[in-house]
Structure formats: C-alpha cells, structure tokens
Amino acid sequence: MPQAISITETAAKQVRTLLASRGKPSVGIRVGVKSGGCSGLSYTIEYADEKGQYDEVIDVAEGENGGGEAFKVLIDPKASLYLIGTTMDFVEEKMKSGFVFKNPNEKGRCGCGESFHV
C-alpha cells in the first residue's frame, strides 16, 4: 500500500518549529480525520507523545542542509484510507497561515475549507 501522506519541506520546517517550542519531548505529530464540519470530515493534527499500537509511522528526515531534527508523523489507523496520497503543506498568506492538505480522495470541500467529504 502506498504511503498515506507526504510532507512538504515547508510543512516539515513548521512542524520542527512547533515541536522545538513545545517544551517537552515528543515522538512527532499525529494526523487524523474526525467527523464534523459542514462536509462531514475534517483533518486533525496533534502532538504525539507515544506511538499507538496500530499507528502508521512515516519518518521525516532532517531538514534540508541538515537543518532541523528528524521526526515522525503518526497516522491514526482510522484515517489511513482517507489520507492515501495526501500531501501536507504549510501556507502563509496575508490574513492567515496554517497546514493545508491536498488530498486526491476528496470529492468536495465546504465553502470555508475546513471540512471535506470523500
């Protein structure tokens, strides 16, 4: 099965910044999907203090030119099928910044962009 998610270097840099400023050790981040929002599903990201028994693990290497530490992205097993082929990015715009997901499995998004359906 293909890797559930890939992470752009921009997103990895932001994750490294968040992990470094957290103030306690983390395994990495956990990405999942939960029910909710206008279209039925929304993405979740949280700090991961430990690996769950069934989590899919994606190792993200050190940053470009050795900058930033390696970390893990843990995929909630209930979310794996929704995330296959997804790219996680981080964007900074004039009025907002945040993680965005480019998911080929999405069939539509709500008007505010916070939720999706497959």
C-alpha positions in Angstrom: 0.0 0.0 0.0 1.3 3.5 -0.8 2.4 5.8 2.0 -0.6 7.6 3.4 0.8 11.1 3.5 3.8 13.1 2.3 5.0 16.3 3.8 6.5 19.3 2.0 9.7 20.8 3.4 7.7 23.9 4.3 5.4 21.9 6.4 8.2 19.9 7.9 10.0 23.1 8.9 6.9 24.4 10.7 6.4 21.0 12.5 10.0 21.2 13.7 9.5 24.7 15.0 6.3 23.6 16.8 8.0 20.5 18.3 11.0 22.6 19.4 8.9 25.2 21.1 6.6 22.7 22.9 8.8 22.4 25.9 8.7 18.6 26.3 9.9 15.7 24.2 7.5 14.4 21.5 7.6 11.4 19.2 6.3 13.8 16.5 2.8 14.6 15.3 -0.3 12.6 14.8 -2.5 13.2 11.8 -6.1 12.0 11.7 -9.6 12.6 10.4 -12.6 13.3 12.5 -16.3 13.6 11.8 -17.5 17.1 11.8 -17.7 20.3 9.8 -20.0 21.3 7.0 -18.9 18.5 4.7 -18.6 15.7 7.2 -14.9 15.2 7.8 -12.0 17.4 9.0 -8.3 16.9 9.4 -6.7 16.8 12.9 -3.1 17.4 13.9 -1.8 17.0 17.4 1.4 16.3 19.3 2.2 12.7 19.7 3.8 11.7 23.0 3.9 8.0 22.1 3.2 5.7 19.1 -0.2 3.9 19.2 -0.1 0.2 18.6 -1.7 0.5 15.1 -0.4 3.9 14.0 1.3 4.0 10.6 4.7 5.7 11.0 6.3 8.0 8.5 9.8 9.1 9.2 10.6 12.6 8.2 14.4 13.1 7.8 16.5 16.0 8.9 15.7 19.3 7.1 17.5 20.5 4.0 21.2 21.0 4.5 21.0 19.3 7.9 18.7 21.9 9.4 16.1 20.7 11.9 15.8 17.3 13.5 14.1 14.3 12.1 10.6 13.5 13.4 7.8 11.0 12.9 4.3 11.5 11.5 1.9 9.0 13.0 -1.2 8.3 11.1 -4.3 7.3 13.1 -5.3 3.9 11.7 -8.9 5.0 11.3 -7.7 7.8 9.0 -5.3 5.9 6.7 -7.8 5.1 4.0 -9.0 8.8 3.8 -5.4 10.0 3.6 -3.7 7.8 1.0 -1.8 10.0 -1.5 -2.3 13.2 0.5 0.3 16.0 0.7 0.5 18.1 3.8 1.8 21.6 3.3 2.1 24.8 5.3 1.0 28.1 3.8 1.4 31.7 5.0 -0.9 34.2 3.5 -1.6 37.8 4.3 -4.6 37.1 6.5 -4.0 33.5 7.7 -1.4 30.7 7.9 -1.8 27.1 8.6 -1.4 23.5 7.5 -3.3 22.5 4.3 -4.0 19.1 2.9 -4.0 18.3 -0.8 -6.0 15.0 -0.9 -6.8 13.3 -4.2 -9.5 11.3 -2.4 -11.6 14.4 -1.7 -14.9 14.7 -3.6 -15.7 18.1 -2.3 -15.0 20.7 0.4 -17.2 23.1 2.3 -17.2 26.8 1.5 -14.9 27.7 4.4 -12.4 25.0 3.5 -12.4 23.4 7.0 -14.0 20.1 6.1 -14.3 17.7 3.2 -16.1 14.6 2.0 -14.9 11.5 0.1 
